[in-house]
Every structure is written in structure tokens, then in C-alpha cells.
Amino acid sequence: MSELRTGSTPLYQQLATRLREQIATGVFRPGDRLPSEDALCVEYGVSRITVRAALDQLVDSGLLWRKRGKGTFVSSRQVEQDLIHLTDFVEDMAAAGLQPSSRVTYWGEEPVPEDAAEALGLSGALPVVRLDRLRLADDVPIAFDVTYLPLRYGRLLDRETLERETIYHQLETQYGIPVIAGTFVVEAGLASNELARQLEVERGAPLLVIQRTSYSQARDPIYYQIRSYRADRVRYRLEVKRDYPDRRTHLMEFAPVFESEPE
């Protein structure tokens, strides 16, 4: 009997728990489309408002995601990245066991915007190369990049090759310009109409936004990038340590005393 019972636990919460259990036990697997809202209403004997509230809860938790006009799907496992080493998109996806690919959606020269000018140390009057790419993992959209490069670097890149290779790889292997450092700013964001269309999520869906500036060995800014990840697909892990410069523990201070005592 699938119908839910009125009680102390709200019906939408009961439905969310049922669906969560079905996902955990493999009834619905990553990538599967859930039954329609109408079908769930009939199966569980609840209203559309109740079904939508339950689905909203699971979407907000990252367990489900919606594709406009297609339905609600079980999220694939999250890609976990660390912030210890500087890696590129291909390396990140390969480490997660996924096949990376890219689609260049825009390529052109235009005046540098204010935020990119500051990051790249350029005058606002100077043009830059702007490169927009949809990044995919196993052919599923996972991120959208907007990248700004000074002309001396941007004009070196081959648009067609960027469908298969990263900026890092092209500059290092073809021109001997390795990217060796980067600064990251990580914040939450919401999908605009355009990002929702590219990433196949609902407008206003949560995003993980990374603002990144990458540098050459001479600390010359090579590019400034805004990457918008689907929040249901990526998370970052950071290990930190507490630093005690020039401070000894009490055990170290008393160690000579212990060592001098007779056995």
C-alpha cells in the first residue's frame, strides 16, 4: 500500500522519506527519471502541492535535479575535488572516473569587463579574448565557464582544439607556458536563464561559482575565469592544519628531565 497517512509527520515529509529510501535501495538509480507529479499523486494519494514540496526538498538537498520540460531525475554522484593541488577540468573529471568534454559556445575579442581587468592587471580600455565553454562529464552538463585572456595568450589558443584540450594543456605543450599557480574565490550562486538553459537545470537552481585567476611562472596573470558548477554534481574538500609557529609543547619542554632520570 503506497498511500500515506495523515499524522504528526507532514505528508510531504513522508513522501520525501519514501523517495529517499527508494533511491538508497536502488529502486531509482542515478540518471533515472522519477514518475511524473501526476503519477506520484495517484500512487501516494496526495495532492500536487504535497508532491511538489517533497520533490523540492530532495532537489534542494542535491538528491534530485530537474530538467525543464523533461522531468525530475536522480542526481549522479558528486565529483569531489580538493584545493590542495592546481588541476584542470580534464584532470578533475578523469580523477572522478568520468569522461570530460567541452563545447565552445562563444569566442571573440571584446573590451575587458571591470572584474576581469582588476584580476588581470589590465586597463579597462584594452580588449581581451573571451571564451565561453560548456563543460560536460560523461556527456552530461556539469559546469559553464566564462574565461577572459589577455590577447598575448588568448590569440595562441585554437578554438577547435579547446573542444578536447584545456587552456593549461595547450599553453604548456605547444608554447612552453605552464600555469603554475592560481587564486580561487568560491561562493554560492543561482542559475540565470542562460545558465539554466546551458546546464539543463531550473532557473534559480543552486550553483557553486568559482572565480579563478591563473598565473605563469613569472606570476603573470594568464586568465580570469568564472566557472559555474551545478551544485548537485560537485563539492570541494579542503584539509587545514592549525599552525603553531615557534611554539613548543609542554611535553617537549620537559623531555630532557624525563630522559635524565634513572631507569
Secondary structure, 3 states (H helix, E strand, C coil): CCCCCCCCCCHHHHHHHHHHHHHHCCCCCCCCECCCHHHHHHHHCCCHHHHHHHHHHHHHCCCEEEECCCEEEECCCCEEEECCCCCCHHHHHHHCCCCEEEEEEEEEEEECCHHHHHHHCCCCCCEEEEEEEEEEECCEEEEEEEEEEEHHHHCCCCCCHHHCCCHHHHHHHHHCCCCCEEEEEEEEEECCHHHHHHHCCCCCCEEEEEEEEEECCCCCEEEEEEEEEECCCEEEECCCCCCCCCCCCHHHHHHHHHHHCCC
